[in-house]
Amino acid sequence: MADRLMIVMVNTDPSNPSELGAPFFQATVAAAMEYDVEVILTGRSGELAKTGVAATLHVQEGNARTVYDYIREAHEAGAVFKVCTPTLELWGDDLIPEIDETVGAAYVISQAMDGDTVTFTY
């Protein structure tokens, strides 16, 4: 059985915040279950790594919790957050403190192909 979960957020669009809750919530739950969890932000979703963006988004209108609150909770539970290098070219390098590392495409592919890793994509 796999003991690692890699969540790759590439197609999730920050302009539709209702899509953003599930991946971060699942990262929190998996980390609380003591799985090794990493969340990779890339493509359009990489904008969430930029300081101030996730803090202005709400998964549910009228709910005070921001997308950044979900990110912080997942990180506090043990999920590791990484951003892909090309994302920095799109959105800049002013990143939220929860970003633990910058990685490239080869890293994402090698981890996704690892037999001990289950990969979810959003």
GROMACS elastic network, one bead per residue, 0.5 to 0.9 nm:
[ bonds ]
;  ai    aj funct       b0    kb
    1   115     6  0.89188   500
    1   116     6  0.71307   500
    2     5     6  0.79270   500
    2    35     6  0.89379   500
    2   115     6  0.70129   500
    2   117     6  0.54732   500
    2   118     6  0.64425   500
    3    34     6  0.86689   500
    3    35     6  0.55645   500
    3    36     6  0.64123   500
    3    37     6  0.88088   500
    3   116     6  0.59237   500
    3   117     6  0.65225   500
    3   118     6  0.79703   500
    4    35     6  0.56921   500
    4    37     6  0.58794   500
    4    38     6  0.81040   500
    4   116     6  0.60995   500
    4   118     6  0.62180   500
    4   119     6  0.84945   500
    5    27     6  0.81086   500
    5    30     6  0.76309   500
    5    31     6  0.88864   500
    5    35     6  0.69058   500
    5    36     6  0.61804   500
    5    38     6  0.64729   500
    5    39     6  0.84428   500
    5   116     6  0.86526   500
    5   117     6  0.56198   500
    5   119     6  0.58805   500
    5   120     6  0.75138   500
    6    27     6  0.87247   500
    6    36     6  0.83595   500
    6    37     6  0.58624   500
    6    39     6  0.58993   500
    6    40     6  0.73248   500
    6   108     6  0.88633   500
    6   111     6  0.78989   500
    6   112     6  0.73577   500
    6   117     6  0.67517   500
    6   118     6  0.62252   500
    6   120     6  0.62952   500
    6   121     6  0.83619   500
    7    23     6  0.71405   500
    7    24     6  0.88098   500
    7    26     6  0.89414   500
    7    27     6  0.74920   500
    7    37     6  0.76638   500
    7    38     6  0.62412   500
    7    40     6  0.60857   500
    7    41     6  0.85693   500
    7   118     6  0.84989   500
    7   119     6  0.57971   500
    7   121     6  0.57429   500
    7   122     6  0.75534   500
    8    11     6  0.88754   500
    8    23     6  0.88730   500
    8    38     6  0.84267   500
    8    39     6  0.59375   500
    8    41     6  0.63460   500
    8    42     6  0.75073   500
    8   108     6  0.84097   500
    8   119     6  0.72090   500
    8   120     6  0.61977   500
    8   122     6  0.62988   500
    9    12     6  0.60715   500
    9    23     6  0.79298   500
    9    39     6  0.72995   500
    9    40     6  0.59878   500
    9    41     6  0.51199   500
    9    42     6  0.61591   500
    9    43     6  0.78625   500
    9    44     6  0.84659   500
    9    45     6  0.58215   500
    9    46     6  0.77440   500
    9   120     6  0.84403   500
    9   121     6  0.58181   500
   10    13     6  0.81914   500
   10    40     6  0.81791   500
   10    41     6  0.64714   500
   10    42     6  0.50403   500
   10    43     6  0.50146   500
   10    44     6  0.61586   500
   10    45     6  0.53666   500
   10    46     6  0.73815   500
   10   121     6  0.72370   500
   10   122     6  0.61562   500
   11    42     6  0.84901   500
   11    43     6  0.71027   500
   11    44     6  0.65248   500
   11    45     6  0.65876   500
   11   121     6  0.80341   500
   11   122     6  0.56545   500
   12    15     6  0.88397   500
   12    16     6  0.79290   500
   12    17     6  0.86993   500
   12    19     6  0.64913   500
   12    20     6  0.69368   500
   12    43     6  0.88231   500
   12    44     6  0.69588   500
   12    45     6  0.55954   500
   12   121     6  0.89812   500
   12   122     6  0.55260   500
   13    16     6  0.55734   500
   13    17     6  0.72776   500
   13    19     6  0.73750   500
   13    20     6  0.79593   500
   13    44     6  0.59881   500
   13    45     6  0.58299   500
   14    17     6  0.54092   500
   14    18     6  0.87444   500
   14    19     6  0.79359   500
   14    20     6  0.72678   500
   14    44     6  0.73512   500
   14    45     6  0.62934   500
   14    46     6  0.89800   500
   14    47     6  0.74043   500
   14    48     6  0.70684   500
   14    53     6  0.85932   500
   14    54     6  0.80929   500
   14    57     6  0.78404   500
   15    18     6  0.89894   500
   15    57     6  0.85407   500
   16    19     6  0.60619   500
   16    20     6  0.77227   500
   16    59     6  0.83900   500
   17    20     6  0.52725   500
   17    21     6  0.76160   500
   17    57     6  0.62208   500
   17    58     6  0.61043   500
   17    60     6  0.76000   500
   17    67     6  0.76515   500
   18    21     6  0.65114   500
   18    22     6  0.86876   500
   18    58     6  0.74887   500
   18    60     6  0.61214   500
   18    61     6  0.86887   500
   19    22     6  0.68915   500
   19    23     6  0.83077   500
   19    59     6  0.72014   500
   19   122     6  0.86256   500
   20    23     6  0.63459   500
   20    24     6  0.70230   500
   20    25     6  0.88987   500
   20    58     6  0.87993   500
   20    59     6  0.63600   500
   20    67     6  0.69161   500
   20    70     6  0.88596   500
   20   122     6  0.88262   500
   21    24     6  0.56279   500
   21    25     6  0.59469   500
   21    26     6  0.85209   500
   21    58     6  0.88833   500
   21    59     6  0.58805   500
   21    60     6  0.88164   500
   21    67     6  0.69218   500
   21    70     6  0.70031   500
   22    25     6  0.50656   500
   22    26     6  0.59426   500
   22    27     6  0.84696   500
   23    26     6  0.51722   500
   23    27     6  0.61633   500
   23    28     6  0.87110   500
   23    39     6  0.85622   500
   23   120     6  0.85162   500
   23   121     6  0.85765   500
   23   122     6  0.71666   500
   24    28     6  0.62429   500
   24    29     6  0.87263   500
   24    39     6  0.82312   500
   24    67     6  0.84476   500
   24    70     6  0.58621   500
   24    71     6  0.60554   500
   24    73     6  0.82771   500
   24    74     6  0.61902   500
   25    28     6  0.50757   500
   25    29     6  0.62922   500
   25    30     6  0.86491   500
   25    70     6  0.66981   500
   25    71     6  0.84367   500
   25    73     6  0.83313   500
   25    74     6  0.69657   500
   26    29     6  0.51003   500
   26    30     6  0.60350   500
   26    31     6  0.84435   500
   26    74     6  0.83813   500
   27    30     6  0.52280   500
   27    31     6  0.60602   500
   27    32     6  0.85026   500
   27    37     6  0.64448   500
   27    38     6  0.76675   500
   27    39     6  0.74043   500
   27    71     6  0.89541   500
   27    74     6  0.57885   500
   27    75     6  0.85334   500
   27    77     6  0.84749   500
   27    78     6  0.87355   500
   27    79     6  0.63038   500
   28    31     6  0.52340   500
   28    32     6  0.61091   500
   28    33     6  0.86228   500
   28    37     6  0.85533   500
   28    70     6  0.82607   500
   28    71     6  0.85737   500
   28    73     6  0.65359   500
   28    75     6  0.74564   500
   28    76     6  0.82466   500
   28    77     6  0.57577   500
   28    78     6  0.75809   500
   28    79     6  0.67704   500
   29    32     6  0.50304   500
   29    33     6  0.62072   500
   29    34     6  0.87726   500
   29    74     6  0.78913   500
   29    77     6  0.80116   500
   30    34     6  0.65377   500
   30    35     6  0.55917   500
   30    36     6  0.77826   500
   30    37     6  0.68105   500
   30    77     6  0.87520   500
   30    79     6  0.82956   500
   31    35     6  0.51745   500
   31    36     6  0.63510   500
   31    37     6  0.58664   500
   31    74     6  0.73649   500
   31    75     6  0.86839   500
   31    77     6  0.56021   500
   31    78     6  0.54039   500
   31    79     6  0.57573   500
   32    35     6  0.73963   500
   32    74     6  0.87640   500
   32    77     6  0.57349   500
   32    78     6  0.73601   500
   32    79     6  0.89223   500
   34    37     6  0.85488   500
   34    77     6  0.89279   500
   34    78     6  0.82304   500
   35    78     6  0.88511   500
   35    79     6  0.88567   500
   36    78     6  0.77839   500
   36    79     6  0.71261   500
   36    80     6  0.83198   500
   37    78     6  0.72238   500
   37    80     6  0.61823   500
   37    81     6  0.86446   500
   38    78     6  0.87668   500
   38    79     6  0.53796   500
   38    81     6  0.56604   500
   38    82     6  0.71783   500
   39    79     6  0.69789   500
   39    80     6  0.61740   500
   39    82     6  0.61062   500
   39    83     6  0.83161   500
   40    46     6  0.83544   500
   40    80     6  0.85855   500
   40    81     6  0.60995   500
   40    83     6  0.55632   500
   40    84     6  0.70789   500
   40   103     6  0.85933   500
   40   108     6  0.80223   500
   41    44     6  0.83921   500
   41    45     6  0.56720   500
   41    47     6  0.80183   500
   41    48     6  0.74970   500
   41    49     6  0.70950   500
   41    81     6  0.75887   500
   41    82     6  0.62455   500
   41    84     6  0.64514   500
   41    87     6  0.80000   500
   42    45     6  0.55167   500
   42    47     6  0.79748   500
   42    82     6  0.87602   500
   42    83     6  0.60317   500
   42    84     6  0.53441   500
   42    85     6  0.82803   500
   42    86     6  0.77199   500
   42    87     6  0.56588   500
   43    46     6  0.53641   500
   43    47     6  0.78310   500
   43    84     6  0.81555   500
   43    86     6  0.79044   500
   43    87     6  0.60040   500
   43    90     6  0.83066   500
   44    47     6  0.60473   500
   44    48     6  0.84086   500
   44    87     6  0.80929   500
   44    90     6  0.87619   500
   45    48     6  0.58130   500
   45    49     6  0.80270   500
   45    87     6  0.87939   500
   46    49     6  0.55577   500
   46    50     6  0.75114   500
   46    83     6  0.66405   500
   46    84     6  0.76551   500
   46    87     6  0.56850   500
   46    88     6  0.80195   500
   46    90     6  0.84114   500
   46    91     6  0.73718   500
   47    50     6  0.54018   500
   47    51     6  0.87959   500
   47    53     6  0.69928   500
   47    54     6  0.82733   500
   47    87     6  0.76216   500
   47    88     6  0.88232   500
   47    90     6  0.80879   500
   47    91     6  0.58499   500
   47    92     6  0.87932   500
   48    51     6  0.77319   500
   48    52     6  0.83421   500
   48    53     6  0.57379   500
   48    54     6  0.52885   500
   48    55     6  0.88843   500
   48    67     6  0.85748   500
   48    68     6  0.82571   500
   48    95     6  0.87618   500
   48    96     6  0.84863   500
   49    52     6  0.86318   500
   49    53     6  0.75658   500
   49    54     6  0.76012   500
   49    81     6  0.89694   500
   49    82     6  0.87376   500
   49    83     6  0.71525   500
   49    91     6  0.84498   500
   49    93     6  0.87483   500
   49    94     6  0.82004   500
   49    95     6  0.53728   500
   49    96     6  0.56815   500
   49    97     6  0.88262   500
   49    98     6  0.83434   500
   49    99     6  0.70238   500
   50    53     6  0.59073   500
   50    54     6  0.77573   500
   50    88     6  0.88791   500
   50    91     6  0.66930   500
   50    92     6  0.72188   500
   50    93     6  0.71784   500
   50    94     6  0.57048   500
   50    96     6  0.59540   500
   51    54     6  0.75466   500
   51    55     6  0.80492   500
   51    93     6  0.89100   500
   51    94     6  0.58324   500
   51    95     6  0.50207   500
   51    97     6  0.83024   500
   52    55     6  0.52852   500
   52    56     6  0.66605   500
   52    68     6  0.85650   500
   52    95     6  0.87705   500
   52    96     6  0.77730   500
   53    56     6  0.56381   500
   53    57     6  0.70092   500
   53    67     6  0.88269   500
   53    68     6  0.81425   500
   54    57     6  0.52864   500
   54    58     6  0.81614   500
   54    66     6  0.68237   500
   54    67     6  0.50834   500
   54    69     6  0.83014   500
   54    71     6  0.83620   500
   55    58     6  0.80471   500
   55    65     6  0.89643   500
   55    66     6  0.56281   500
   55    67     6  0.61894   500
   55    69     6  0.74505   500
   56    66     6  0.66857   500
   56    67     6  0.76883   500
   56    68     6  0.80130   500
   57    60     6  0.88945   500
   57    65     6  0.86958   500
   57    66     6  0.54862   500
   57    67     6  0.55778   500
   57    68     6  0.76752   500
   58    61     6  0.61762   500
   58    62     6  0.79693   500
   58    63     6  0.67693   500
   58    64     6  0.72396   500
   58    65     6  0.63307   500
   58    67     6  0.56808   500
   58    68     6  0.86859   500
   59    63     6  0.76238   500
   59    65     6  0.76704   500
   59    66     6  0.67176   500
   59    67     6  0.63082   500
   60    63     6  0.55238   500
   60    64     6  0.85052   500
   60    65     6  0.82683   500
   60    66     6  0.86667   500
   61    64     6  0.83195   500
   62    65     6  0.89253   500
   63    66     6  0.78242   500
   65    68     6  0.80179   500
   65    69     6  0.59704   500
   65    70     6  0.76372   500
   66    69     6  0.50664   500
   66    70     6  0.67811   500
   66    71     6  0.88689   500
   67    70     6  0.51157   500
   67    71     6  0.63822   500
   67    72     6  0.87505   500
   68    72     6  0.61142   500
   68    73     6  0.85414   500
   69    72     6  0.51323   500
   69    73     6  0.61580   500
   69    74     6  0.86713   500
   70    73     6  0.51498   500
   70    74     6  0.62644   500
   70    75     6  0.86307   500
   71    74     6  0.52462   500
   71    75     6  0.61846   500
   71    76     6  0.85981   500
   71    81     6  0.87689   500
   71    98     6  0.77485   500
   72    75     6  0.50338   500
   72    76     6  0.59946   500
   72    77     6  0.85047   500
   72    98     6  0.70217   500
   73    76     6  0.50739   500
   73    77     6  0.61420   500
   73    78     6  0.87422   500
   73    79     6  0.88348   500
   74    77     6  0.50774   500
   74    78     6  0.64839   500
   74    79     6  0.54409   500
   74    80     6  0.82544   500
   75    78     6  0.51397   500
   75    80     6  0.61827   500
   75    81     6  0.72805   500
   75    98     6  0.65525   500
   76    79     6  0.71879   500
   80    98     6  0.78263   500
   80    99     6  0.74942   500
   80   100     6  0.63420   500
   80   101     6  0.84589   500
   81    98     6  0.63272   500
   81   100     6  0.54654   500
   81   101     6  0.69769   500
   81   102     6  0.89505   500
   82    98     6  0.85902   500
   82    99     6  0.54689   500
   82   100     6  0.57155   500
   82   102     6  0.55498   500
   82   103     6  0.66585   500
   83    86     6  0.86672   500
   83    87     6  0.68796   500
   83    88     6  0.78884   500
   83    99     6  0.69028   500
   83   100     6  0.83011   500
   83   101     6  0.65669   500
   83   103     6  0.61657   500
   83   104     6  0.83407   500
   84    87     6  0.54160   500
   84    88     6  0.72117   500
   84   101     6  0.86536   500
   84   102     6  0.56036   500
   84   104     6  0.52958   500
   84   105     6  0.70878   500
   84   108     6  0.86083   500
   85    88     6  0.55044   500
   85    89     6  0.72711   500
   85   102     6  0.59125   500
   85   103     6  0.57980   500
   85   104     6  0.54825   500
   85   105     6  0.81532   500
   86    89     6  0.52467   500
   86    90     6  0.68044   500
   86   104     6  0.76605   500
   86   105     6  0.88458   500
   87    90     6  0.51132   500
   87    91     6  0.61103   500
   87    92     6  0.75850   500
   87    93     6  0.88214   500
   88    91     6  0.52585   500
   88    93     6  0.54511   500
   88    94     6  0.87309   500
   88    95     6  0.89957   500
   88   102     6  0.88906   500
   89    92     6  0.57354   500
   89    93     6  0.79847   500
   91    94     6  0.83206   500
   92    95     6  0.78727   500
   95    98     6  0.81583   500
   95    99     6  0.68275   500
   96    99     6  0.60319   500
   97   100     6  0.75935   500
   99   102     6  0.78398   500
  103   106     6  0.81768   500
  103   107     6  0.62215   500
  103   108     6  0.75414   500
  104   107     6  0.55055   500
  104   108     6  0.67556   500
  104   109     6  0.89938   500
  105   108     6  0.51626   500
  105   109     6  0.62028   500
  105   110     6  0.85770   500
  106   109     6  0.51842   500
  106   110     6  0.60297   500
  106   111     6  0.85226   500
  107   110     6  0.52151   500
  107   111     6  0.61029   500
  107   112     6  0.84947   500
  108   111     6  0.52965   500
  108   112     6  0.60558   500
  108   113     6  0.86145   500
  109   112     6  0.51004   500
  109   113     6  0.61613   500
  109   114     6  0.87025   500
  110   113     6  0.52231   500
  110   114     6  0.63412   500
  111   114     6  0.51510   500
  111   115     6  0.86397   500
  111   116     6  0.88047   500
  111   117     6  0.68578   500
  111   119     6  0.86452   500
  112   115     6  0.81280   500
  112   117     6  0.63687   500
  112   118     6  0.71603   500
  112   119     6  0.59946   500
  113   116     6  0.86953   500
  113   117     6  0.74949   500
  113   118     6  0.89305   500
  113   119     6  0.89155   500
  114   117     6  0.55333   500
  114   118     6  0.83704   500
  115   118     6  0.78286   500
